[in-house]
Amino acid sequence: LLINRELLRRVVLDDLRLNHHVLWMVPVANVGTFLVLGLLFACAAWRGWHSAARLALASYGCLLGLAPLLALHRLHPAACLTLALGLGVAGSKLNRNRVVRLRRNICFGVPVLMLGVGFWSGFQFVRVSAREGRMLAALPPAASNAPNVLLITLDTIRADHMSAYGYGRKTTPRLDQLAQCGVQFDSALSSAPWTLPSHASLFSGRRHSEMTAQADIKLSAALPMLAEYLHDRGYATAGFVANTINCNAVYGFDRGFARYEDFYENAVVSLPEIVNCSEVGRRVLRLCGVATRYHLTTNSYRKDAAAINRDVLSWLDGHQKRPFFAFLNYFDAHDPFILPAGVKPKFGAAAPTSEQRAFLHNWAHPLRHHLTPEQRAWAIDAYDDGIAYLDEQVGHLWDELEHRGLLENTLVIITADHGENLGEHDLVNHGKSLYQTEIHVPLLIVGPGKVPSDRKIHPSVSLCDVPSTVVDFLGLGASSRFPGSSLAQYWRDKPEAKPAQDTPVISEVFLQSNVDPDPRVVPALRGPMRSVTLRGKKYIWQGDGHEELYDIANDPNELHNLTDSSPDARDERALFRKLLE
């Protein structure tokens, strides 16, 4: 399990965060936990407590069983503890007459264990730490004056909550300014309504159904990735990730990146983070209240946008001799919608009540969930506060890049991986459906020379076309390994280069392979889903055969299903079904 991180992720809790250092942090955490317990019993025995040895045997047997049991899916902690106590008591009874022999084995085994773990940990730490230097040293020469590429994803941002897209609140004043410097796509659609497959599409140009993009499966090594492509052409590559759960290296997102930071700040070797790698240590940190202080819980383990900016600017200051490809993933608008410490909300309450905090901390629901007007207002205020904070930080990054003179030769792409339900269709959170609330995302492209200013593109486009767009902008289209078409065709001045206005855009979600007919369950958990958007209409197909058709140009909230409203609508539904097939 230690060696195979993918298998480790598959069998343990969903909130386990894995990065390259986990291969040495896990054994160090477990050995440290056992040593602390051993020292306590050694002190007790030294003070003359005659039962210390027998109690130590029981405790170690319990701990040996408890550690793996806590890591398994769907086992209640009380059940784990009961089983572990049984193992400990049984083990102490079996070995109570072998204490002398065990003592000799321990005196020999502990030093050997310590040396082995020390050697293994040192080897792994040096191997991981030296990765960037090795990759940079192996880079081929880059083209003269090759443009830089900066790809930014604003995790969980839906387009209609940005003032740049007409939202009533002034949530994104800085992004409004950036939109005037380049091209804004008014109907950009994500390939999927949750992080993992959406980012996989963003890096590979492939649709969800063309990839192994699932919560327990690593991306295929045969799938070409944008960072690999640019690395092979002499680019210094780095990724700075705040969503450490579904955008981490264990899925293969780090391929092609010389540096891929998918852990909290630079504290990957801190004592609390190491202890947190042990299942037992993690529970102790939570019980003691230390986990939240060190950002080690599921909800608080999130790098804020200011930390992302700090890290990428520090990296850029040391890599200006080569063109760079930098990927930034911001996470501050994701549930539970908690602003970083010291940041004042613009729309929500300065001091949320305990009821509000509890409601937002339990935001995700597997069933349809009807919000009261008050609950919806809480969620919208908190969500908009996260967007406003992100806008401020993106503006700060832009100012710093401009101060360094990097924007003069940098293609900047700002988008989101998916949106968020805020009570529409009785849905909350994301990954629940293919409605516009989840797949309609912002897309802004700003670039030197080749990208016009203050241009808005109205036809629907897919984020799957982002890799082809980057390759086209860099003048490398002839060697492209990515499917799809360059989005540059929408702003080129030559009439003959303008694209057809009726390119179908496909979005998909495959969280549930079996069909669940229960209407209370959210759509994505009732079976596979696909949608096609074309000429202002959107068709949704459900695995159970349910179909929906919306005129999103005139009904953007998708309130009126046109499937059987008229003979013409039924004919149109049949055409969409055939197109999807």
Secondary structure as the mmCIF struct_conf table of DSSP 4:
data_model
#
loop_
_struct_conf.conf_type_id
_struct_conf.id
_struct_conf.beg_label_comp_id
_struct_conf.beg_label_asym_id
_struct_conf.beg_label_seq_id
_struct_conf.end_label_comp_id
_struct_conf.end_label_asym_id
_struct_conf.end_label_seq_id
BEND BEND1 ILE A 3 ILE A 3
HELX_RH_AL_P HELX_RH_AL_P1 ARG A 5 VAL A 11
BEND BEND2 VAL A 12 VAL A 12
TURN_TY1_P TURN_TY1_P1 ASP A 14 ASP A 15
TURN_TY1_P TURN_TY1_P2 HIS A 20 HIS A 21
HELX_RH_AL_P HELX_RH_AL_P2 VAL A 22 TRP A 46
TURN_TY1_P TURN_TY1_P3 ARG A 47 GLY A 48
TURN_TY1_P TURN_TY1_P4 HIS A 50 SER A 51
HELX_RH_AL_P HELX_RH_AL_P3 ALA A 52 ALA A 71
BEND BEND3 LEU A 72 LEU A 72
TURN_TY1_P TURN_TY1_P5 HIS A 73 ARG A 74
HELX_RH_AL_P HELX_RH_AL_P4 PRO A 77 ASN A 95
TURN_TY1_P TURN_TY1_P6 ARG A 96 ASN A 97
HELX_RH_AL_P HELX_RH_AL_P5 VAL A 99 SER A 129
TURN_TY1_P TURN_TY1_P7 ALA A 130 ALA A 130
HELX_RH_AL_P HELX_RH_AL_P6 ARG A 131 ALA A 137
TURN_TY1_P TURN_TY1_P8 ALA A 138 ALA A 138
HELX_LH_PP_P HELX_LH_PP_P1 LEU A 139 ALA A 143
TURN_TY1_P TURN_TY1_P9 SER A 144 ASN A 145
HELX_LH_PP_P HELX_LH_PP_P2 ALA A 146 PRO A 147
STRN STRN1 ASN A 148 LEU A 154
TURN_TY1_P TURN_TY1_P10 ASP A 155 THR A 156
HELX_RH_3T_P HELX_RH_3T_P1 ALA A 159 HIS A 161
BEND BEND4 MET A 162 MET A 162
HELX_RH_3T_P HELX_RH_3T_P2 SER A 163 TYR A 165
TURN_TY1_P TURN_TY1_P11 GLY A 166 GLY A 166
BEND BEND5 GLY A 168 ARG A 169
HELX_RH_AL_P HELX_RH_AL_P7 PRO A 173 GLN A 180
TURN_TY1_P TURN_TY1_P12 CYS A 181 CYS A 181
BEND BEND6 GLY A 182 GLY A 182
STRN STRN2 VAL A 183 PHE A 185
TURN_TY1_P TURN_TY1_P13 ASP A 186 SER A 187
STRN STRN3 ALA A 188 LEU A 189
BEND BEND7 SER A 191 TRP A 194
HELX_RH_AL_P HELX_RH_AL_P8 THR A 195 SER A 204
HELX_RH_3T_P HELX_RH_3T_P3 HIS A 208 GLU A 210
BEND BEND8 MET A 211 MET A 211
STRN STRN4 GLN A 214 GLN A 214
TURN_TY1_P TURN_TY1_P14 ALA A 215 ASP A 216
STRN STRN5 ILE A 217 ILE A 217
HELX_LH_PP_P HELX_LH_PP_P3 LYS A 218 SER A 220
TURN_TY1_P TURN_TY1_P15 ALA A 221 ALA A 222
BEND BEND9 LEU A 223 LEU A 223
HELX_RH_AL_P HELX_RH_AL_P9 LEU A 226 HIS A 231
TURN_TY1_P TURN_TY1_P16 ASP A 232 GLY A 234
STRN STRN6 ALA A 236 VAL A 241
BEND BEND10 ALA A 242 ALA A 242
TURN_TY1_P TURN_TY1_P17 THR A 244 ASN A 246
BEND BEND11 CYS A 247 ASN A 248
HELX_RH_3T_P HELX_RH_3T_P4 ALA A 249 TYR A 251
TURN_TY1_P TURN_TY1_P18 GLY A 252 GLY A 256
BEND BEND12 ALA A 258 ALA A 258
STRN STRN7 ARG A 259 GLU A 261
BEND BEND13 PHE A 263 TYR A 264
TURN_TY1_P TURN_TY1_P19 GLU A 265 ASN A 266
TURN_TY1_P TURN_TY1_P20 VAL A 268 VAL A 269
BEND BEND14 SER A 270 SER A 270
HELX_RH_AL_P HELX_RH_AL_P10 LEU A 271 ASN A 276
TURN_TY1_P TURN_TY1_P21 CYS A 277 CYS A 277
BEND BEND15 SER A 278 SER A 278
HELX_RH_AL_P HELX_RH_AL_P11 GLU A 279 LEU A 287
TURN_TY1_P TURN_TY1_P22 CYS A 288 GLY A 289
HELX_RH_AL_P HELX_RH_AL_P12 VAL A 290 ARG A 293
TURN_TY1_P TURN_TY1_P23 TYR A 294 HIS A 295
BEND BEND16 THR A 297 THR A 297
TURN_TY1_P TURN_TY1_P24 THR A 298 SER A 300
HELX_RH_AL_P HELX_RH_AL_P13 ALA A 305 ASP A 317
TURN_TY1_P TURN_TY1_P25 GLY A 318 GLY A 318
BEND BEND17 LYS A 321 ARG A 322
STRN STRN8 PHE A 324 TYR A 330
TURN_TY1_P TURN_TY1_P26 ASP A 332 ALA A 333
BEND BEND18 HIS A 334 HIS A 334
TURN_TY1_P TURN_TY1_P27 ASP A 335 PRO A 336
HELX_LH_PP_P HELX_LH_PP_P4 LEU A 339 PRO A 340
TURN_TY1_P TURN_TY1_P28 ALA A 341 GLY A 342
HELX_LH_PP_P HELX_LH_PP_P5 VAL A 343 PRO A 345
BEND BEND19 LYS A 346 GLY A 348
BEND BEND20 ALA A 350 ALA A 351
HELX_RH_AL_P HELX_RH_AL_P14 SER A 354 HIS A 361
TURN_TY1_P TURN_TY1_P29 ASN A 362 ASN A 362
BEND BEND21 PRO A 366 PRO A 366
STRN STRN9 LEU A 367 LEU A 367
HELX_LH_PP_P HELX_LH_PP_P6 HIS A 370 THR A 372
HELX_RH_AL_P HELX_RH_AL_P15 PRO A 373 HIS A 403
TURN_TY1_P TURN_TY1_P30 ARG A 404 GLY A 405
HELX_RH_3T_P HELX_RH_3T_P5 LEU A 407 ASN A 409
STRN STRN10 THR A 410 THR A 415
BEND BEND22 ASP A 417 ASP A 417
STRN STRN11 ASN A 421 LEU A 422
BEND BEND23 GLY A 423 GLY A 423
HELX_RH_3T_P HELX_RH_3T_P6 GLU A 424 ASP A 426
STRN STRN12 VAL A 428 ASN A 429
BEND BEND24 HIS A 430 LYS A 432
BEND BEND25 TYR A 435 TYR A 435
HELX_RH_AL_P HELX_RH_AL_P16 GLN A 436 ILE A 439
STRN STRN13 HIS A 440 VAL A 441
STRN STRN14 LEU A 443 VAL A 446
TURN_TY1_P TURN_TY1_P31 PRO A 448 LYS A 450
BEND BEND26 VAL A 451 VAL A 451
BEND BEND27 SER A 453 ASP A 454
STRN STRN15 ARG A 455 ILE A 457
BEND BEND28 PRO A 459 PRO A 459
STRN STRN16 VAL A 461 SER A 462
HELX_RH_3T_P HELX_RH_3T_P7 LEU A 463 ASP A 465
HELX_RH_AL_P HELX_RH_AL_P17 VAL A 466 PHE A 473
TURN_TY1_P TURN_TY1_P32 LEU A 474 GLY A 475
HELX_RH_3T_P HELX_RH_3T_P8 GLY A 477 SER A 479
BEND BEND29 GLY A 484 GLY A 484
HELX_RH_3T_P HELX_RH_3T_P9 LEU A 487 TYR A 490
TURN_TY1_P TURN_TY1_P33 TRP A 491 TRP A 491
BEND BEND30 ASP A 493 ASP A 493
HELX_RH_3T_P HELX_RH_3T_P10 PRO A 495 ALA A 497
HELX_LH_PP_P HELX_LH_PP_P7 LYS A 498 ALA A 500
BEND BEND31 GLN A 501 GLN A 501
STRN STRN17 VAL A 505 VAL A 509
BEND BEND32 LEU A 511 LEU A 511
BEND BEND33 SER A 513 ASN A 514
TURN_TY1_P TURN_TY1_P34 PRO A 519 ARG A 520
STRN STRN18 VAL A 521 VAL A 521
HELX_RH_3T_P HELX_RH_3T_P11 PRO A 523 LEU A 525
BEND BEND34 ARG A 526 GLY A 527
STRN STRN19 MET A 529 LEU A 534
TURN_TY1_P TURN_TY1_P35 ARG A 535 GLY A 536
STRN STRN20 LYS A 537 GLN A 542
TURN_TY1_P TURN_TY1_P36 GLY A 543 ASP A 544
BEND BEND35 GLY A 545 GLY A 545
STRN STRN21 GLU A 547 ASP A 551
TURN_TY1_P TURN_TY1_P37 ILE A 552 ASN A 554
TURN_TY1_P TURN_TY1_P38 PRO A 556 ASN A 557
TURN_TY1_P TURN_TY1_P39 THR A 563 ASP A 564
BEND BEND36 SER A 565 SER A 566
HELX_RH_AL_P HELX_RH_AL_P18 PRO A 567 LEU A 580
#
